[in-house]
């Protein structure tokens, strides 16, 4: 596949309604969890993005019957799982390959798991996954080729996760559903996508208590059947569209926004002086807001920081940085969870943003800045989307390279933005010719 670029003409008026895709971070573990049952599973509202496509290819290579029955509907029938030796090249493309550890361990009793890939946004430890699986009766060996896991039989246990890792919680959930006896997961992640996975497992016949909290109890060993499940809206994509509306001074309606999961996101953008209106299941970002950063009491410089759910989501931080460049005032952005995520701000500085990168975790943003078009790269999914938002509010034309990174997480984003009035053209990367 040839490399692609986005050519963007900035400062075009945007308006209209956009519908968020299904939650990428819910779809990936749910596709993996479908391997727990021998019965057919139908998944609706699955985002048709590169990470999901790669995962579908990966489970198909393990002998699972999987097919797209419509644009966003996936049928998975893991009547047999032929192989638990996963393709290293496919695993290297996505971090989500590690989510197959729990389901395949449950189905096959043994698995060879090559090192996972994914965004380079700092060290992303996998220790929590294997320590949790070990508590549930698995043993593992680590080598340069990856991880070998095996079990004579999974059994319930009281598991304290040494960090509230989303993917480790998801792997432990899948293993616990198949384990005999009761499992208690403490310090568990409770993000909307973790909740969605729990609801899917319950639809299969699992018994899970404490969904949405950091203490989840699973009565394992239940017989699992088939189910039809609809993936919920992606709250990170909703946050991206709020940032887009704020940065471009546009009125955008985000339909079916999953407003019950947006409290921390709305609070974070309110700190930037960006207000939203909830209208039923929709979220409306009004046009031409003052966008004045709200100082802390006493006039002190405020801080926007990410933390585990239900606090402000880490994956929305890159978008918040761009939005802050178009707001009046100064704010400290504190990215606590990934030590390389903020490195993309040098690209914003080259476009005219007034940002001081204090250290790998903190950036001081002073706005508003009049951004200029330029040629930039997409270092990871979220930073790539942030650069696209920056290009849309900048003067002149911008070229964004490596847009495959953006498309790993955002479905048909250029088409959907053009429907709002954006001038975004997808072209073949001229450097690749």
C-alpha positions in Angstrom: 0.0 0.0 0.0 1.4 3.4 -1.0 2.1 6.0 1.6 -0.5 8.8 1.9 -0.7 12.4 2.9 -3.4 14.8 3.8 -3.3 18.2 2.1 -5.3 20.6 4.3 -6.4 24.2 3.5 -6.8 25.9 6.9 -9.2 28.4 8.4 -12.3 27.2 6.5 -15.7 27.5 8.2 -16.9 24.2 9.6 -20.5 23.4 10.6 -22.8 20.4 10.8 -23.3 17.1 12.5 -20.8 14.3 12.9 -21.3 10.9 14.4 -18.5 9.3 16.4 -17.4 5.8 15.4 -17.5 2.8 17.6 -14.9 2.8 20.4 -11.7 1.5 19.0 -10.4 0.6 22.5 -13.6 -1.4 23.1 -13.7 -3.1 19.7 -10.2 -4.5 20.0 -10.6 -6.4 23.3 -14.2 -7.5 22.4 -13.0 -9.0 19.1 -10.4 -10.9 21.1 -12.9 -12.0 23.8 -15.1 -13.5 21.1 -12.6 -16.3 21.0 -13.7 -17.4 24.4 -16.9 -19.0 23.0 -17.5 -21.7 20.4 -20.7 -20.0 19.3 -21.1 -17.3 16.7 -20.8 -13.6 17.8 -22.1 -10.6 15.9 -20.5 -7.3 16.6 -22.1 -4.1 15.4 -20.7 -0.5 15.1 -17.2 -1.8 14.8 -14.8 0.9 13.6 -13.4 -0.1 10.2 -9.9 1.1 11.0 -6.4 -0.3 10.4 -5.9 -1.6 13.9 -9.2 -3.6 13.8 -8.5 -4.9 10.3 -5.1 -6.1 11.4 -6.6 -7.8 14.4 -9.2 -9.5 12.2 -6.4 -10.8 10.0 -4.5 -12.0 13.0 -7.4 -14.1 14.5 -8.2 -15.4 11.0 -4.7 -16.7 10.8 -5.4 -18.7 14.1 -8.2 -20.6 12.4 -11.1 -18.5 13.5 -14.0 -18.0 11.1 -14.3 -14.2 10.8 -16.0 -12.0 8.2 -17.4 -8.5 7.7 -21.1 -8.8 6.9 -21.5 -5.1 6.3 -19.3 -2.0 6.6 -19.2 -2.0 10.4 -20.6 -5.4 11.3 -18.3 -8.3 12.1 -19.2 -12.0 12.5 -16.8 -14.1 14.5 -17.2 -17.9 15.0 -14.4 -19.4 17.0 -15.7 -23.0 16.8 -12.2 -24.1 16.5 -8.9 -22.2 17.3 -6.4 -24.0 15.1 -3.2 -22.3 16.4 -2.0 -20.3 19.3 1.3 -19.5 17.5 0.6 -15.9 16.4 2.1 -14.3 13.3 5.0 -12.0 14.5 4.6 -9.6 11.6 1.0 -9.0 12.3 1.6 -8.7 16.1 4.2 -6.1 15.5 1.7 -3.9 13.7 -0.6 -3.4 16.7 -0.3 -3.3 20.5 -3.8 -5.0 20.7 -2.2 -8.4 19.8 -1.4 -8.7 23.5 -5.2 -8.8 24.2 -5.2 -12.3 22.7 -3.1 -13.7 25.7 -6.1 -14.2 28.0 -8.6 -15.6 25.5 -6.1 -17.9 23.7 -4.7 -19.2 27.0 -8.3 -20.1 28.0 -9.0 -21.8 24.8 -5.7 -23.5 24.0 -3.9 -23.8 27.3 -0.7 -22.6 25.7 0.3 -19.6 23.6 3.3 -18.2 21.8 2.9 -14.4 21.9 5.3 -12.3 19.8 6.2 -8.8 21.1 3.3 -6.4 20.4 3.7 -3.2 18.4 1.7 0.0 18.6 2.4 3.7 19.2 5.8 4.9 20.4 4.6 7.2 23.2 7.0 6.0 25.9 7.6 2.8 27.7 4.5 0.6 27.8 5.1 -2.2 30.3 3.4 -5.6 30.0 4.4 -6.9 33.4 0.9 -6.4 34.8 -0.6 -8.7 32.2 1.6 -11.6 33.0 1.6 -11.1 36.8 -2.3 -11.2 36.7 -2.4 -14.3 34.5 0.1 -16.0 36.7 -2.2 -15.4 39.7 -4.9 -17.1 37.7 -2.8 -20.2 37.2 -0.6 -19.5 34.2 3.1 -19.7 33.9 5.2 -17.8 31.4 8.7 -17.5 30.0 10.1 -14.4 28.3 12.7 -14.4 25.5 13.7 -12.2 22.6 11.1 -13.9 20.5 8.3 -12.9 22.9 6.3 -14.7 25.6 5.4 -18.3 26.1 2.4 -18.9 28.3 0.8 -22.1 29.5 -1.6 -23.4 32.1 -2.8 -26.8 33.3 -6.1 -25.0 34.0 -7.1 -21.5 35.0 -8.5 -21.0 38.5 -10.1 -18.0 40.3 -7.9 -15.8 42.5 -7.8 -12.5 44.4 -5.7 -10.4 42.0 -4.4 -6.9 42.9 -3.1 -5.2 39.7 0.1 -3.3 40.4 -1.2 -0.5 38.1 -4.8 0.1 36.7 -3.7 -1.0 33.2 -6.6 -1.1 30.8 -5.3 -3.9 28.6 -4.1 -5.9 31.6 -7.5 -5.6 33.2 -9.1 -6.8 29.9 -6.8 -9.8 29.7 -7.4 -10.7 33.3 -11.2 -10.4 32.8 -11.1 -12.8 29.8 -9.0 -15.3 31.7 -11.1 -15.0 34.8 -14.4 -15.7 32.9 -12.9 -19.0 31.8 -11.3 -19.8 35.2 -12.9 -22.1 37.7 -14.2 -20.3 40.8 -14.3 -16.7 41.9 -11.9 -14.0 40.8 -11.7 -10.5 42.3 -9.8 -7.9 40.3 -8.6 -5.0 42.5 -7.2 -1.7 41.3 -8.8 -2.6 38.0 -9.2 -0.1 35.1 -12.8 1.0 34.7 -12.7 3.1 31.4 -15.8 3.0 29.2 -14.2 0.4 26.9 -13.5 -1.9 29.9 -17.1 -1.5 30.8 -18.2 -2.3 27.3 -16.0 -5.5 27.4 -17.7 -6.5 30.6 -21.2 -6.0 29.1 -20.2 -8.1 26.1 -18.9 -10.9 28.4 -22.2 -10.8 30.4 -24.1 -11.1 27.1 -22.2 -14.3 26.4 -23.3 -15.7 29.8 -20.5 -14.6 32.2 -21.3 -13.4 35.7 -19.6 -10.1 36.5 -20.2 -7.7 39.4 -18.7 -4.2 40.0 -18.7 -3.1 36.3 -17.5 0.5 36.2 -15.6 0.3 39.5 -12.0 -0.6 40.3 -13.1 -3.8 42.1 -14.6 -6.4 39.7 -15.8 -9.8 40.8 -16.1 -12.6 38.3 -17.8 -16.0 38.9 -15.8 -18.0 36.4 -16.4 -21.2 34.6 -19.8 -20.5 33.3 -20.8 -21.9 29.9 -20.6 -19.2 27.3 -23.0 -18.9 24.3 -23.3 -16.5 21.3 -24.5 -12.9 21.3 -25.1 -9.8 19.3 -23.4 -6.7 20.8 -23.2 -3.1 19.6 -19.9 -1.3 20.4 -20.5 2.0 22.2 -19.4 5.5 20.8 -15.7 6.4 21.1 -15.4 9.0 23.8 -11.9 9.8 22.6 -13.2 10.6 19.2 -15.9 12.8 20.8 -13.1 14.7 22.6 -11.3 15.1 19.3 -14.3 16.7 17.8 -14.8 19.0 20.8 -11.2 20.1 20.3 -11.8 20.6 16.6 -14.8 22.8 17.1 -13.0 24.8 19.8 -9.8 25.3 17.8 -11.6 26.4 14.6 -14.3 28.4 16.3 -17.0 26.3 14.7 -20.4 25.0 15.8 -20.5 21.2 15.6 -23.1 18.8 16.8 -21.8 15.4 17.9 -24.6 13.0 17.5 -25.0 9.9 19.8 -22.0 11.1 21.8 -22.3 8.8 24.8 -22.7 11.8 27.1 -22.7 9.6 30.2 -19.0 9.1 29.7 -18.0 12.7 29.1 -17.9 14.3 32.5 -14.2 14.5 32.8 -13.7 15.5 29.2 -16.2 18.3 29.5 -14.6 19.5 32.7 -11.2 19.6 31.1 -12.3 21.6 28.1 -14.3 23.9 30.4 -10.9 24.7 32.0 -9.8 26.0 28.5 -13.0 28.1 28.4 -14.8 25.8 26.0 -18.4 25.0 26.9 -20.7 22.4 25.4 -24.5 21.8 25.5 -26.0 18.4 26.1 -29.2 17.9 24.0 -30.5 14.4 24.6 -27.9 12.0 23.3 -26.1 14.7 21.4 -23.4 17.1 22.3 -23.3 20.6 20.8 -20.2 22.8 20.8 -21.4 26.4 20.2 -19.8 28.7 17.7 -17.6 31.7 18.5 -17.0 31.1 22.2 -14.7 33.4 24.1 -12.3 30.5 24.8 -10.6 32.1 27.9 -8.6 29.8 30.0 -9.9 29.6 33.5 -7.3 30.6 36.1 -7.1 28.8 39.4 -8.3 30.7 42.5 -6.0 33.6 43.3 -5.1 34.0 39.6 -2.6 31.1 39.5 -1.8 29.3 36.2 -4.2 26.4 35.9 -3.2 22.8 35.1 -4.8 20.2 32.9 -3.7 16.7 33.7 -4.6 13.2 32.8 -5.2 10.3 35.2 -6.8 6.9 35.2 -10.5 6.9 34.6 -12.8 8.7 35.5 -10.3 11.6 35.3 -9.4 13.4 32.0 -8.4 10.7 29.4 -4.7 10.4 28.4 -5.7 9.9 24.8 -7.4 13.3 24.6 -4.3 15.3 25.8 -2.8 15.9 22.4 -6.1 17.4 21.1 -6.3 19.5 24.3 -2.8 20.9 23.6 -3.9 22.1 20.1 -7.2 23.6 21.5 -5.2 25.4 24.2 -3.1 27.2 21.5 -6.3 28.9 20.3 -7.5 30.0 23.8 -6.7 33.1 25.7 -4.4 32.7 28.6 -1.8 30.2 29.9 -2.2 26.6 31.0 0.2 23.9 32.1 -0.5 20.6 30.4 0.7 17.7 32.6 0.8 14.3 30.7 1.4 11.9 33.6 1.0 8.5 31.9 3.3 8.5 28.8 6.7 10.1 28.8 7.0 10.6 25.0 3.4 11.7 24.2 4.2 15.5 24.4 7.2 15.4 22.1 5.0 16.2 19.1 4.6 19.8 20.3 7.8 20.8 18.4 5.7 20.4 15.3 3.1 22.9 16.7 5.9 25.3 17.6 7.1 25.2 14.0 3.6 26.3 13.0 3.7 29.3 15.4 2.4 27.9 18.6 3.7 29.4 21.9 4.6 26.3 23.8 7.5 25.6 26.2 8.2 21.9 26.7 9.3 21.9 30.3 10.1 18.1 30.4 8.8 14.9 28.9 5.6 15.2 30.9 4.8 18.9 31.0 4.2 21.7 28.5 3.3 25.3 29.1 0.9 26.6 26.5 0.2 30.4 26.0 -2.5 31.5 23.6 -4.0 32.4 21.4 -1.4 31.7 18.7 -1.9 32.4 15.0 -0.8 29.1 13.5 0.7 28.9 10.0 0.4 26.0 7.6 3.4 23.7 7.3 4.6 20.2 6.5 4.4 17.9 9.5 4.3 14.2 10.4 1.8 12.0 12.3 4.0 10.4 15.1 1.1 8.4 16.6 -2.7 8.1 16.4 -3.6 10.9 18.8 -0.8 13.3 17.9 -1.6 12.7 14.2 -5.2 13.8 14.8 -4.0 16.7 16.8 -1.9 17.9 13.9 -4.9 17.5 11.6 -6.9 19.8 13.9 -3.9 22.3 14.0 -3.8 22.3 10.2 -7.6 23.0 10.0 -7.2 26.1 12.2 -3.9 27.3 10.7 -3.5 30.0 8.0 -2.6 28.6 4.5 -2.0 25.0 3.4 -0.5 22.2 5.4 0.7 18.7 4.4 0.5 15.9 6.9 2.6 12.9 6.3 2.2 9.4 7.6 -1.6 9.6 7.8 -1.7 5.8 8.1 -1.1 6.5 11.8 -4.2 8.6 12.1 -6.3 6.0 10.2 -5.3 3.3 12.7 -7.7 5.1 15.1 -10.1 7.3 13.0 -12.3 5.8 10.4 -12.6 7.7 7.1 -11.7 10.9 8.9 -11.1 12.9 5.8 -14.5 12.1 4.4 -16.3 12.9 7.6 -14.4 16.2 8.0 -15.2 17.2 4.4 -18.9 16.8 5.3 -18.4 19.6 7.9 -16.9 21.9 5.3 -13.2 21.1 5.8 -10.8 21.1 2.8 -8.9 17.9 3.3 -7.5 16.1 0.3 -6.0 12.6 0.5 -3.0 12.3 -1.9 -0.2 9.8 -2.5 3.0 10.8 -0.7 5.1 12.5 -3.2 8.2 11.5 -1.4 7.4 7.8 -2.0 7.5 8.1 -5.8 
